[in-house]
């Protein structure tokens, strides 16, 4: 009997595969690290062949660890970062940088080479921008396509297809050129509520050739996430993955959106799918709120129709650097090397080790904010995704003294976590001001795995933080796509209900003196953020 599903998640640093049963219980997870090529502060590229090798190895290992046979797998689903994959005829890799290395065929989501192109686009009066929070981000695909056309015209001209990475994965698995509503709506300006591309937009920004071609290189078949693609796994892909040819494959999701699908239905009395904010806290952070009617929130991406929960509108905020911002702050401290060695000796990563040390220093996790003292961190090291939609924004650390010991590194770590929490608080504020009803936060992602971090996020935001029990909700969300494609639970909405995890823990926000301290810190945070954004003007080229 085919009764298992595989969820495959491709993040910034690794590919993972999880094997799940019909109830959503995770039986095994395997992962492989993938290469990331960083050329300076703004260039980030990857290799699609490397990613596919890691996907295949992860699936084979997860199956073996779970003791599940290929014949028992009913369906598989993919999610991935919203990175741009550029391929020539029949899928041959093409170089996306001046280095000429064809294997580096992916412009990673975090790549900011297209800031000038995004600024030019934002200077125009384009109706589609209303559906990306009013301003397009250089992390989205049309600015990156424009950069390629202007800087690498040979690659652009030879390109057979431009894929979002989730759609490249499903094409590699099935041969289907269908794109997911999630990817093209959230990152390519597709108007899902009208089932169309805006040809005028493409022509006005300098990509009219894509419109003239009938959008054949970016997607003519757009389908909801979880839709079964083609005839399932090809013979070639099945052999590489260790699965059966024809195994159903669902249309994919962006990784954060898979986390939303796998978490917003968590079984808890706090809120509903329409009043919960999914918060995926990893290298970057994404917030996702679903509504029945469209909400236009300045600086927050969307509203996107049918991009995550079927039939609902989505507003997506987030922070371009979150876990990465914390790592960046810690690396600047003179005790970082010493603490890293101590953490390694204890078998922990630096962030986990510092969180544990901070927790031991207080008798109540909600008092951990006092460890930060006068330190305040604005973590906009890769710009501000939301609510300011400012890729030129930069980070700031205030309150530094001459301390060099490990305890001062702990203080800096706590201040960095608080900075992430205050960025979340800003997104909540603008969303509620626009009419969103948000009663609870459902947390997922590796950077939010520690109990201290979860409590601090609850205190910073003023909302309960729910943590689903069991496996990573991102992998679970991907597995739900496989279940939907297989029709085992009906559609994706039914799979979300049938496979939803119970709530494993709830972190309630503290009131009283703790809430007052956070109100003061937050006001200082916003003052510093405004100063940092003004300072970024100094980097502007002279006119």
C-alpha positions in Angstrom: 0.0 0.0 0.0 1.3 3.5 -0.9 1.1 5.3 2.4 4.1 7.5 2.7 5.1 10.9 1.4 8.4 12.5 0.9 9.0 16.2 1.5 12.1 17.7 -0.1 13.4 21.1 1.1 16.3 23.0 -0.6 17.4 25.9 1.6 20.3 28.3 1.3 22.8 25.9 2.8 21.4 22.4 2.5 19.0 20.0 0.8 16.9 17.9 3.1 14.4 15.0 2.6 11.9 13.8 5.1 9.7 10.7 5.0 6.2 11.1 6.5 3.2 8.8 7.1 -0.4 9.6 6.3 -0.9 11.3 9.7 2.0 13.7 9.1 4.4 11.9 11.5 8.1 12.1 10.4 9.9 8.8 10.2 13.3 10.0 9.1 15.2 13.0 7.8 18.4 13.2 5.9 20.4 16.2 4.6 23.4 17.2 2.5 25.2 20.5 2.5 25.1 22.4 -0.8 27.7 24.8 -2.1 27.2 28.6 -2.0 29.5 30.8 -4.0 29.8 34.3 -2.6 31.7 36.9 -4.6 31.7 40.0 -2.5 28.8 41.4 -0.5 26.2 41.4 -3.3 26.9 38.3 -5.4 25.6 34.8 -4.4 25.4 31.9 -6.8 24.7 28.1 -6.7 25.0 25.1 -9.0 21.8 23.3 -9.9 23.6 20.0 -10.6 25.1 20.1 -7.1 21.7 20.7 -5.6 20.1 17.8 -7.5 22.9 15.4 -6.4 22.3 16.5 -2.8 18.5 16.1 -3.2 19.0 12.5 -4.5 21.4 11.5 -1.8 19.1 12.9 0.9 16.1 11.0 -0.4 17.9 7.7 -0.6 19.3 8.1 2.9 16.0 9.1 4.4 14.2 6.1 2.8 16.9 3.8 4.1 16.7 5.3 7.6 12.9 5.1 7.7 12.9 1.5 6.4 10.4 2.6 3.7 10.4 0.9 0.3 10.0 2.9 -2.9 6.7 1.0 -3.6 5.3 2.6 -0.4 5.8 6.2 -1.5 2.6 7.7 -2.7 3.8 11.2 -3.6 6.6 13.7 -3.2 6.7 17.5 -2.9 9.4 20.0 -3.3 10.1 23.4 -1.8 13.1 25.7 -2.3 14.5 29.2 -2.0 13.2 31.7 -4.5 16.4 31.7 -6.5 16.7 32.2 -10.3 17.9 29.2 -12.4 19.0 29.9 -15.9 19.2 27.0 -18.4 19.8 26.6 -22.1 18.3 24.2 -24.5 17.3 20.8 -22.9 18.3 22.2 -19.5 22.0 22.8 -20.1 23.5 25.1 -17.4 24.4 28.7 -18.4 26.7 31.0 -16.5 25.0 33.8 -14.5 28.2 35.7 -13.8 31.1 37.2 -15.7 33.3 34.3 -14.5 31.9 32.2 -17.4 31.4 29.1 -15.2 28.4 27.4 -16.7 27.8 25.2 -13.6 27.1 28.3 -11.6 23.6 28.7 -13.1 21.7 30.0 -10.1 21.3 33.6 -8.9 20.5 33.0 -5.2 17.6 34.8 -3.6 20.0 36.8 -1.3 22.0 38.1 -4.3 21.7 41.9 -4.5 23.4 42.6 -7.8 20.1 43.9 -9.3 19.6 46.9 -6.8 20.0 49.5 -9.6 17.5 47.6 -11.8 15.0 47.4 -8.9 15.4 51.1 -8.3 14.7 51.9 -12.0 11.6 49.7 -11.9 10.3 51.3 -8.7 10.7 54.7 -10.3 7.9 53.8 -12.8 4.2 53.9 -12.2 3.5 50.1 -12.6 0.2 48.7 -11.5 1.7 45.4 -10.6 3.8 47.0 -7.9 0.7 47.4 -5.8 0.9 43.6 -5.3 4.4 43.6 -4.0 3.9 46.1 -1.2 4.4 49.1 -3.5 8.1 48.5 -4.3 9.8 45.6 -6.0 12.8 44.0 -4.2 16.2 43.1 -5.9 15.5 39.6 -4.4 12.7 39.2 -6.9 13.2 37.8 -10.4 12.3 40.6 -12.8 15.1 42.9 -11.6 17.5 39.9 -11.8 16.4 39.1 -15.4 16.9 42.7 -16.4 20.4 42.6 -14.9 21.2 39.5 -16.9 19.9 41.1 -20.1 22.0 44.2 -19.6 25.2 42.6 -18.3 25.2 39.0 -19.7 23.3 39.4 -23.0 24.8 36.1 -24.4 23.5 34.1 -21.4 20.1 35.9 -21.6 19.8 35.2 -25.3 20.8 31.6 -25.1 18.4 30.9 -22.2 15.7 28.3 -23.0 14.0 28.7 -19.6 14.2 31.0 -16.6 13.0 29.0 -13.6 12.4 29.8 -9.9 14.3 27.0 -8.1 11.2 25.2 -6.8 9.9 25.0 -10.4 13.3 23.9 -11.7 13.2 21.0 -9.2 9.7 19.8 -10.3 10.8 20.2 -14.0 14.0 18.1 -13.3 11.8 15.5 -11.6 8.9 15.3 -14.1 9.8 17.1 -17.2 6.8 19.5 -16.7 7.3 23.2 -17.5 4.3 24.1 -15.3 5.1 26.8 -12.8 3.6 27.0 -9.3 1.2 29.8 -8.6 3.3 30.4 -5.5 6.6 31.2 -7.2 5.4 33.3 -10.2 2.9 35.3 -8.1 5.3 36.0 -5.2 8.5 36.6 -7.1 7.7 37.2 -10.8 4.7 39.7 -10.7 2.2 37.1 -12.1 -1.3 38.3 -11.2 -2.9 35.1 -10.0 -6.2 36.7 -9.1 -6.6 37.6 -12.8 -4.7 34.5 -14.2 -2.4 36.6 -16.3 1.0 38.2 -16.8 1.0 42.0 -17.3 2.6 42.4 -20.7 2.8 46.2 -20.4 4.9 45.9 -17.2 7.4 43.7 -19.0 7.6 46.0 -22.0 7.9 49.2 -19.9 10.9 47.9 -17.8 12.9 46.5 -20.7 11.8 42.9 -20.8 9.3 43.2 -23.7 10.9 40.2 -25.5 9.5 37.9 -22.8 6.0 39.3 -23.5 6.5 39.1 -27.3 7.4 35.4 -26.9 4.1 34.8 -25.0 6.0 34.3 -21.8 7.2 30.9 -23.0 10.5 31.2 -21.1 9.0 32.1 -17.7 5.8 30.1 -17.7 2.6 29.6 -19.8 1.1 26.9 -17.6 0.5 28.1 -14.0 -1.0 25.7 -11.5 -1.7 25.8 -7.8 0.7 24.2 -5.3 0.2 20.5 -4.9 -1.2 20.0 -8.4 0.0 16.7 -9.8 2.6 17.4 -12.6 2.9 15.5 -15.9 3.0 11.7 -15.4 4.9 11.9 -12.2 8.6 11.1 -11.8 10.4 10.4 -15.0 12.4 7.1 -15.4 15.6 9.1 -15.2 14.7 11.0 -12.0 13.2 8.0 -10.4 16.4 6.1 -10.8 18.4 8.9 -9.3 16.1 9.3 -6.4 15.6 5.6 -5.7 11.8 5.8 -6.3 9.3 4.4 -8.7 8.7 6.0 -12.1 5.3 7.7 -12.2 5.3 8.6 -8.5 3.1 11.7 -8.2 4.9 15.0 -7.8 3.1 18.1 -6.6 3.6 21.6 -7.9 6.1 23.2 -5.5 6.3 26.0 -3.0 8.9 28.5 -1.9 10.6 27.2 1.2 9.1 29.8 3.6 5.6 29.1 2.2 6.0 25.4 2.7 6.7 26.3 6.3 3.5 28.2 6.4 1.5 25.4 4.9 3.1 23.0 7.4 2.5 25.2 10.4 -0.6 27.5 10.2 -2.9 24.5 10.7 -1.2 23.5 13.9 -3.7 22.1 16.4 -3.9 24.7 19.1 -6.7 26.8 20.7 -4.8 30.0 19.9 -6.1 31.5 16.8 -7.1 30.0 13.4 -5.5 29.7 10.0 -6.9 33.2 9.3 -5.5 34.8 12.5 -2.1 33.2 12.8 1.1 34.7 11.4 3.5 32.0 10.1 7.0 33.0 11.0 9.9 31.1 9.4 13.1 32.0 11.2 16.2 30.8 9.4 19.1 32.4 7.5 16.5 35.0 6.5 13.0 35.3 8.1 9.6 35.3 6.5 6.2 36.3 7.9 3.0 35.1 6.2 -0.5 36.1 7.0 -3.6 34.7 5.2 -6.8 36.6 4.7 -10.1 36.1 2.8 -9.9 39.5 1.1 -6.9 41.3 -0.2 -5.0 43.6 2.2 -2.6 46.2 0.8 0.1 46.7 3.5 2.8 49.3 2.6 6.3 47.6 2.6 4.9 44.1 2.9 4.8 41.9 -0.2 1.5 41.0 -1.6 -1.4 40.6 -1.5 -0.9 37.4 -3.4 -3.9 35.2 -4.3 -3.7 31.4 -3.9 0.0 31.6 -3.2 0.1 29.6 0.0 -3.2 28.5 1.5 -5.6 27.5 -1.3 -8.3 30.1 -2.0 -6.8 32.7 0.4 -4.8 35.9 0.0 -1.3 36.2 1.4 0.8 39.0 2.7 4.5 38.2 3.1 6.9 40.2 5.1 10.2 39.3 6.6 13.9 40.1 7.2 16.5 39.6 4.5 19.0 38.6 7.1 17.9 37.0 10.4 19.9 34.0 11.5 22.6 35.3 9.2 22.4 38.7 10.9 22.9 37.2 14.3 26.0 35.3 13.0 27.3 38.5 11.5 27.0 40.4 14.8 28.7 37.6 16.7 31.6 37.4 14.3 32.5 41.0 15.1 33.1 40.4 18.8 36.7 39.7 20.1 35.5 36.7 22.1 33.9 35.0 19.1 36.8 32.6 18.5 37.1 31.6 22.1 33.4 31.0 22.5 33.2 29.1 19.2 35.9 26.7 20.5 34.0 26.2 23.8 30.8 25.6 22.0 32.5 23.1 19.7 33.9 21.3 22.7 30.4 21.0 24.1 29.1 19.7 20.7 27.0 22.8 20.0 26.8 25.6 17.5 27.8 29.0 18.8 24.3 30.5 18.8 22.8 27.5 20.8 25.7 27.6 23.2 25.2 31.3 23.9 21.5 30.9 24.3 22.0 28.2 26.9 24.5 30.4 28.7 22.1 33.3 28.7 19.3 31.0 30.0 21.5 29.9 32.9 22.2 33.5 33.9 18.5 34.4 34.7 15.8 32.7 36.7 13.1 33.5 34.1 13.7 33.5 30.3 11.7 36.8 30.1 14.4 38.5 32.1 17.1 37.6 29.6 16.6 41.0 27.9 18.3 42.6 30.9 21.5 40.8 29.9 21.8 43.0 26.8 22.2 46.1 29.0 22.5 49.2 26.8 23.3 47.2 23.7 20.8 47.6 20.8 21.1 45.9 17.5 19.4 46.9 14.3 20.0 43.8 12.1 19.4 45.3 8.6 22.8 44.1 7.3 21.3 43.1 4.0 18.8 45.9 3.8 15.3 46.0 5.2 12.8 43.7 3.4 9.8 44.8 5.4 8.2 47.1 6.4 10.6 49.7 4.9 11.3 47.9 1.6 14.8 49.5 1.6 17.6 47.3 0.2 20.1 50.1 1.0 19.4 50.0 4.7 22.3 48.8 6.9 22.7 47.4 10.3 23.8 49.2 13.5 25.1 48.1 16.9 24.8 50.7 19.7 26.0 50.7 23.3 29.4 49.0 22.7 32.0 49.4 25.4 35.5 48.0 25.8 34.4 44.6 27.1 36.1 41.6 25.4 34.9 38.6 27.5 32.5 35.8 26.8 29.8 37.4 29.0 29.8 40.5 26.8 29.4 38.2 23.8 26.3 36.7 25.5 24.9 40.2 25.9 25.5 41.0 22.3 23.8 37.7 21.3 20.7 38.6 23.3 20.7 42.1 21.8 20.8 40.6 18.3 17.9 38.3 19.0 15.9 41.2 20.4 16.7 43.1 17.2 15.1 40.3 15.1 12.1 40.4 17.5 11.6 44.1 17.0 11.7 43.8 13.3 8.9 41.2 13.6 7.1 43.7 15.8 7.2 46.3 13.1 5.7 43.9 10.5 2.9 43.0 13.0 2.2 46.7 13.5 1.9 47.7 9.9 -0.1 44.6 9.1 -2.6 45.3 11.9 -2.8 48.9 10.8 -3.9 47.7 7.4 -6.6 45.5 8.8 -5.0 42.1 9.5 -6.2 40.1 12.4 -3.3 38.4 14.1 -3.7 36.5 17.4 -0.7 34.2 17.5 2.6 33.5 15.8 3.4 30.0 14.6 7.2 29.6 14.6 9.4 27.3 12.5 13.0 27.4 11.2 16.3 26.4 12.6 17.2 29.8 14.0 14.2 29.7 16.3 14.7 26.2 17.8 15.9 27.4 21.3 13.4 28.0 24.0 15.0 31.2 25.1 14.7 32.6 21.6 11.1 31.6 21.4 10.3 33.4 24.7 12.1 36.5 23.6 10.2 36.6 20.3 6.9 36.3 22.3 8.0 39.2 24.6 9.2 41.4 21.7 6.0 40.9 19.7 3.5 40.8 22.5 1.8 37.7 21.0 1.8 33.9 21.9 4.4 32.0 20.0 3.2 28.5 19.0 5.7 25.8 18.2 4.4 22.7 16.3 5.4 19.3 17.7 7.7 17.0 15.8 9.3 17.5 12.5 10.3 20.7 10.8 7.1 22.3 9.4 8.9 23.2 6.2 9.5 19.5 5.4 6.0 18.7 6.5 4.6 21.3 4.2 6.5 19.8 1.3 5.2 16.4 2.2 1.7 17.8 2.2 2.3 18.8 -1.5 3.1 15.1 -2.2 -0.1 14.0 -0.4 -2.2 16.5 -2.4 -0.6 15.3 -5.7 -1.4 11.7 -4.8 -5.0 12.5 -3.9 -4.6 10.6 -0.7 -6.3 13.3 1.4 -8.1 15.1 -1.3 -6.6 18.5 -2.1 -3.9 20.6 -0.3 -6.4 22.1 2.1 -7.5 18.6 3.2 -3.9 17.4 3.5 -3.1 20.5 5.7 -5.9 19.4 8.1 -5.2 15.7 8.0 -1.4 15.9 8.5 -1.3 19.0 10.8 0.9 18.6 13.9 -0.3 19.3 17.4 1.2 22.3 19.2 4.2 21.1 21.1 4.8 24.3 23.1 3.2 27.8 23.6 5.3 30.7 24.8 3.1 33.5 26.3 4.4 37.1 26.2 5.2 38.6 29.6 3.5 41.8 30.8 4.3 44.3 33.5 7.9 45.5 33.8 9.0 43.2 31.0 6.6 44.7 28.5 7.6 48.2 29.6 11.3 47.4 29.1 10.5 46.1 25.6 8.4 49.2 24.8 11.4 51.4 25.7 13.9 49.2 23.8 11.7 49.2 20.7 11.4 53.0 20.6 15.2 53.2 20.8 15.5 50.5 18.1 13.3 52.6 15.8 15.3 55.8 16.5 18.6 54.0 15.7 17.0 52.4 12.6 16.0 55.8 11.3 19.6 57.0 11.9 21.1 54.0 10.1 18.8 54.6 7.1 19.8 58.3 7.0 23.5 57.2 7.2 23.0 54.9 4.2 22.6 58.1 2.1 26.3 58.8 2.6 27.0 55.8 0.4 24.9 57.2 -2.5 27.0 58.1 -5.5 27.6 61.8 -6.1 25.3 63.3 -8.7 
